[in-house]
């Protein structure tokens, strides 16, 4: 349907085809369900190098970038 919709020069036919495509996507398409982590992070003042990640818990800890500062 998409190939035909793109190729046709008849506006009414194109509109009908795009309507059909949207209807098929609605009826047969999947759904994206977002996932939210309920997570809290904390650190002490002597723990350095910890930075927030836009990926949250999906990133995991970047332990190679974290160090302990004995002077606090």
Secondary structure by P-SEA (a helix, b strand, c coil): caaaaaacccaaaaaaaaaaaaaaaaacbbbbbbbbbbbbbbbccccccbbbbccccccccccccccccccc
